[in-house]
Amino acid sequence: MSYLIFQKNKGQEYVYFVKKASMLGKQYSLKKYVGLNTGLISKETFLSNNFKTLIQEELELRKPLWEKAQKLAYDETLVLDVEEKAIELNNLIELKNASTIHDSEFAKEFVYNSNNIEGSRIPKEKLIELFEKGKTTHANINEVIEVENSIKAFEYIKLKFSFGKLHIKRLYHILTKELVLENGQHYPRGFRKLPIIVGNEPTSDPDKIEKEIKELLTWNKKNSKTMYPFQRAFDFHLQYESTHPFRDGNGRTGRLIMNKILLQNNYPPIIIYKDNKQAYFNSIKAAREGDKKKYYQFMLEQTKKTYTQIINTIQTK
C-alpha cells in the first residue's frame, strides 16, 4: 500500500511518497521525497513519473528477504525476475486503480487453466460468458457448475480461508458441491476413505491423511516467518499433492491454498497454465524423486509467466 504524507517545516509543507508492506511477518517501508506541496501532486502522478526507479529501489530494499533464495532453481535469475515482476504488478495495480480488473482477469485465467488441467473442456469464451453474465449456453452442466464453484472457492480463499483442517474441508466442499463423478454419484464428503494411485504414483494411505494434513499445517505455521514465501507455497503444494487428501479436487484445492500463502505475503497469486500441464506433472514427479530444483524452476517460470500476462492485460485496459 502506498500513499502521500505531508510534513510542515518552517512554514513550508513538504510531500513524501511512502510505500509499506509486510513479508515474513516483517514490515518494510520505502519513503521518497516528492517536493513542496503545490496542491497538484498526486500519488498516481509520482508513481507514473518514477515507475521504474521505484521498482528497483523496492527490489533492493527487499533484497535481504529474497537474496538467499536465488539458488532454488537451476536458473538463478528467476527469483530476481519474479520479485521484480511482483513489484511491478503491485505498483501497476495501484497506479491504475486496477485491483478490480486484476482480480477479475486473474480469476478467469486461473479457473480456466486450473479446471482444464483436471479435465474440464469448457471453451474459454463460455467461461468468460459465465463470469460476466452469470449464465452460459455451454451444454455440459457439470462443467458449468464446476466453474461456478471455482469462482466461489477463489473468493473463499481470498476472504475467509485460514490454515486449518476444517477450512481445507470447507474449501473442498465449496469446490465440489453438486458436482457428479464419472459414475454419476456426487463427490464424497471429507477426506477420502479409499487408496488412490495418481500417475502410477501411490498417495498417502487413507488412515494417515488426518495426521499428514495436521503435520503439514504445523510445518506451515512454524515456517511462516522464516521461509521464503514462494518456497513455502511450492513446498506446501508439493506435500499436499502427495498426501492427496480427497477423492478428487486435490489439484484445484492445492493450487488455491498455494496462492493463499502468496497473498498473505503481498505477492499476487499465480496460475499453472494448461499448456504446461505435462511439465507440471513431470516437475512434481522429479521433486518426489529428489530433484526439487526442477520443480522450483517450473513453478517460478509459471509465476513469471503469470505476472507478465496480467501486467500486459492491465496495461491494455
N, C-alpha and C positions, 0 to 999 in steps of 0.2 A: 504494500500500500504506500502510495506517495502523496505528498501534499506540500503546500507552501506554508512557511511560517513568517511572521512579521515581527521584527525586533527594532525598538526605538533606541537611539543613541544620540545625545546632544541635539535633540530637536529633529533629527532625521530618522526616517523609517526605512529599514533595510529588509530585503526579501531573500529568503533562503529556500531552496528545494530540499526536501527530506524524503528519503525512502527507507521504510523499516520493514523487516521481515523476520521470520523465525525459522530455524532449521536445527534439527537435533536438539530441540529444547532450548536453543540459544538465540538471543536477539542480536541482529546486526543492523547497523544504521549507516546510510550514506547521506552526507549533508554537503550541499553545494551553494556557494554564494551566487545569487541571481543579479542583484543590483538595487539601486534605490527604488522605492515604491513610487511608480508613476501612475498607478491606477489602471495600467494597461497590461500588466503582466499576468499570465495565467499558467497553471501547471502544464497544460497541454502545449502551449507555445514553447515553454522551456524544454519539455520532453522532445518536441519535434526538432528544435534547433540544435539539441545536444544529444540526439538519439544514440549514435554510435559511440560517442565518448562515454556516456552514462553506462552503456552495456559493458565496456571494457573496464571501467572503474569498479562497477559492482562485481564483475568477474574476478578482479584482483582482490577485492575485499573478501570475497567468499573463498578464496584460494585455499586457506587452511582447512576448509571443510571438504574439498574435493581432490586436492593435490595427490594425496596418498592412494586414491582410488584409480589413478591413471593406468595402473598395471593390471586392472581387472581383465581387460580384453587383449587380444593379440595386437590390435591396432591401438596404441597408447594415446592417439589423438582423439579418440571417440569421446572420452569423458569430457574433455575440454570443449569439443564441438557441441555436445549435448547441453552442458552448462550454459554455454553462450546462447544457444537456441532457446533454452528455457527462459533466460533473462529477456531476450529479445521478444519472445511471445508475450510474456507477462507485461512488459513495457508497452508493447503494441496494443494490448487489450486496454490498458489504462489510457493511452494516447487517443484511441478512437472510441473510448467508452463502449467497448465491444464485448463485454462479458456475456451478454445475451446471445450475440452472434456466435461467439466461441462455443458456448455450451450447446447451442442448437446444432451447429455444423459438426462439432466433435461427436455428439450423441448419434447423429445419423451415420457417420462413418464408423464409429465404434460398434454400434449394434449390427450394422450391415456386415462388417468384416467378422465380428465375433460369432454371429449366428451362422454365417456362411462356412466358417471353419468347422462348425459342428454339423453341417449337412443341410442347412436351410438353402432353398433355391429361390426365394422371393427376389424378383428383379429390383434393382436399386431404385428405379423410378416409382415402383409400387410402394416401397418402404418410405420414400420421401413423401409420397402422396398420403400415406398413413400418418406420418409425423405432422404434416402441415394441415391436413383437412380432418384428421381423426377418423377417416374411413378410407377404404380402398376397394377396387374391383378384383383384387387378387383372389383366385379361386380356392387356394389351399388355406382353409380356415385355421388349421393348426399352426401354420407359419405366420398367419396374421396375429393370432393370439400370442405367439412366441415373441413377436416384435413389440406388441403392446405390453407384455410382461417385462421385456427387457428395458423399455422406457421407464417403467415404474421401479425396476430394480436399480437402474442408474440413479434415479432420484433418491432412492433409499440409501444408497451408498454415500451420496453427497451430503445428505441432510440428517440421517438418523443412525446409520450403522456405526457400531463400535465393536472393538475386538473382543468378542465373547462367543461362546458356543451357541447360545440361543440366537444371537444376531446372525450367525452364519446359517443356521437352520431357517431363520426367517427370510433371509435373502434367497435361499434356495426355493422356499415356498412361494415367494413373490414371482420368481423367475419361471416356475413350472406350473403355476395354478391353472387349472382347466386344460392343460396340455395332455395329449394322449401319446403313449408309446406305440411302437410298431404293431404290438399285439392288440391294440385298441384299448388297453387299460390306462387309467390315469397314473401319473407318476406317484410312486410310494412316498409317504411322509417320512421325514427324518433320515438319519444315516442308514446306509444300505445294510441289509442283513445277509447278503449272499456274496461270495467271492466273485471277482471280475478280473478279466485279462484285457489289457489295453495295448494294442500294437505289439502283441506277442510278449508283453512285459507284465509280470504279476504286480498287483497293487496290494495294499495292506489287507490283512485278514480282517473280516468284519468285527471280530471281537477285540481288535486292537485300535479301531478307529477313534473311539472316545478318548482313549489315552493319548494317542498321537496328536489329535487336534488340541487337546489340553496342553501338551508339551510344546506344540508349535506356537500357541498363543502366549505361553510363558516365555518362550525364546524371543518372540517378537517384542514383548514388553521389556524384557531385560536389555535388548539391543536398541531400543527406540531412541536413545540419546547418545549412542556411541557409534553405530554402524552407518556408513554412507547410505542415504535413503534408497538410491537405486539398487545397490547391492542387497539391502534388506528386502525391498519389494520383490526383486527377482528370486532371492533365496526362499522367501515365503511362498511364492508361486510354485517354485520347483518342488518343495516338500509337500505342499497342498495337493499338487497333481499326483505325486507319488502315493499319497495316502488315499486319494480318490474317494472322499467320504460318502458320495451319493451314487445312486443308481445311474444317474445321468445329470448333465448340467454342471459337471465339475470344471470344465474349461471356462465356461461362461461366468460362473461364480468366482472362480480363481482369478480371472483377469480383472473382474470388478474389484475384488479385495486388494489385489496388487495396486490398482490405481488409488485406492483409499490411502495407502501408505504414502504415495507420492503427493496426493492432495494435502495430507496432513503436514507435509514439509514444504508447502508452497511451490511444488512443481506441477505443471499442467499434466493431466492424465495422458496415457499413451494408447496406441492401437497396435495390435498384432494383425498384419494385413493378410487377407485370404490368399493373395497371390504368393505369399511366402509361407504358406501352410506347411509344406513338407520340410522346409528348412527349420521351421519352428519345432516340429516334432523331432527332427534329427538333432537339434541343439539340446533338447531335453534329454534325449537318449544319450548323447555324448556326455552330458553333465552327470548322469547316473553312472556312467562308465568311468568317471574320473576327470573328464575334460571340461571343467567349468568355464574355462576361458572361452571356449567355443560358444557356450550358452550365453555368457555375458556379452560377447561380441555381437551375437544375433540380436539380443534384446536391446542393446544400446543402438544398434543400427535401426531397429524399428522405432526407437524413441526419436532419433534424429529425423527419420522419415516422417513421423507423425508431426513433429513440431514444424518442419519445413512446409508440409502440406497445409497445416492450419494457418501458419503465417501468410502463405500465399493466398489462401481463401479470404482472410480478413482484409488483406491489402487490396483485394479486388472488389470488396463490398462498398 
